[in-house]
Amino acid sequence: MNNGSSVESLFVNTGETVSFGERFQASEQFDKVFSEGMALVERSAAYLDGEGRRESKGLPNQVTVLYATESMRLTTRLLELASWLLIRRALKEGEITTQEAETKRARVKLQTLGRPAHTKGFGELPQGLRDLIDASFMLHDRIVQLDRAMVPQTEVAGDVAAINPVATQISALESAFSARRAAAR
């Protein structure tokens, strides 16, 4: 018997679906993502309160406005990511139920706002802020992928239209044409 067949028989014989979310939350990988995320929150807070504040004082007016905007967006993004991580950790530790976690998770908006690197003047921002913004988007992308993988597929199918307005239009067109074809028969 090879390793592949023993793994297959485990799933075929039990007939159970393995929950990626439960497995991931119990893994060392979750602990690593959690630690990295919280460290980024701390590093960002320290930067914005210290070196970032000093660096922002010497910026031209139009860049100062961009600095303020991007630092607020960074803070908002990190708060959302920290909330997601804390909810998952609380679930892992048994502090909340799965239902409570899902209710709390529904309030967390993992927004995919545009990347500021394409914004006029972004290159004039202090390197420290740009590095934190880049790191926050890398963490954001990882968490969004994990979140999608952890949501049951029935929920994902229902949320596609909310996430992607083009999907709503395509779905409406498919429905209209399939109804038209059915009527023509």
N, C-alpha and C positions, 0 to 999 in steps of 0.2 A: 504494500500500500504506500503510495507516495504522499507527500505532504498536502498536495492539492486536493486529493480525494478525501483525506481526513478532515480538512477544513470544510469541504463541500458537505460531507456527511453530517458534520456538526449542525449546519444550517438546514439541510434537507430533513434530517431526522427530527429536529426540534420544531421546525416550522415557524420559528420565532423571527421577527424582524429585529435586527440589531440597531439600537438607537445610537447614531453618531454623537448626538448631544451628550448622552449619558457617558459614553466612552470618552469623549473629548474632555468633559468636565472632570472626570476622574483621573485624567492623565497628567504626567509631568509637563506635557506640552502646554496644557491650560495654565499651569502654575507659571510657566515661563512667559507666556503671553501676558498674564496678569501682572507679573513683576515688571516686565518691559513697559506695559501701559502705565502703571502707577509711577514708575521711574520717570517716564516722559512727562507726566503731569507735574511731578515735583521739579524736574529740570526746567520746565517751561515757566512755572511760577517763580522760581528763583531768578531766571533770566529776566522776566518781565518786571520783577520788583527791583532788580539790581542793575546789571550791565545793560539790559535793554532800555531801561528808563534813562540811563546816562547817555546811551547812544542816540536815543530818539530826540534829545534836546538839541543836537547839532544838525538835524536834518532840515532841508528846505521845506517851506510850508506845505506844498502839494504832496511831498513824500511823508510829512508828519501825519497828514490826514490818512494816507494809505497805511502808514504804520499803525495808527489807531484802529482802522478798519480791520486789518489783517490780524492784529493781536486779539481783537474781540472775536473774530471768526475762529482763531486758533483756540482760544479759551472755550468757546461754545462747543467746538468739535471735541476737545479733550474731555469736557464735562459729559458729553453724550457717551463717549467711549468708556470713560470711567464708570458711568452708570451701568452700562451693559456688562462690564467686567464684574462690578460689585454684585449685580443681580445673579450672574452665573456662579460667582463664588458663594453667595448666600445659599443658593440652591444646592451646590456641591456639599456645603457644610451642614445641610439639613436645617438651616435657619428659616427657610421658607419652603412652601410646597411648590410643586410644578405649576399648579394653577395660579398661585400668587406670583410666581416668576413670570408667567406668560402675561398676566395682567400688568405687572410692572414693566415688562419688556415692551408692551404695546404703547407705552407712553414715551419710550425712548425713540427719538427720531434720528436714525443714522443717515442724515442728509448727505447727498452727494453734490454739494455746491461746487461750482467751477473751480478749477485749479488756478490759483492766483499767478502762477509763473507767466501766464499770458497777459496779465494786467500791465498796462502802461506804468512804468516806474518801479515794477517789482524788483528789478535788478539793482535799484538804488537803495533798497531796504538793507539794514545791517545783516551781515552774513549769519549771525547768530539766530535772528528771527527767521530767515529763509530756511536755515537748517532745521529748526523746530517745526516749521510748517511742512517741510518735506517729510520729516519723520512722522508727523501726525497723520499725513495722508497715507503713508505706508502702513501704519497701524490701522487706520480707518479701513483701508482696502482689505486687510487680513480679517478684521472683525466682521465686515460686511459679508465676506465669503463664508466665514464660520457661521454667522447668523443664518444665512440662507441655507447652509447645509444642515443646520440644527432644527429648522422649522419643518414640520410635517409637510409633505408634498401637497396635500389638499389645501393647506393654507397658502402655499406659494402660488398655486394656480389661480387662486382668487385674488391675490395681491398683484399679479402681473399688470393688470390694467392700472392700478393705483401707482405702480412704479414707473410704467412706461405708457404714456398717453398714445403713442403710435400703436401699441398692441391693442388698445381699445378700438381704434379705427379699423385695424386689420380684422379684428374679431367681428365688428359690425358689418364690414364688407363680406366676410365669409358667411355670416348668417344670412345676409340679404341674398347673396347668390345661391346659397344652398336652398333657401326657401323658394326662390324663383325656379331652380331646377326641379324641385319637388312638385311644384305647381304645373310645370310643363309636361310632366310624365303623365 
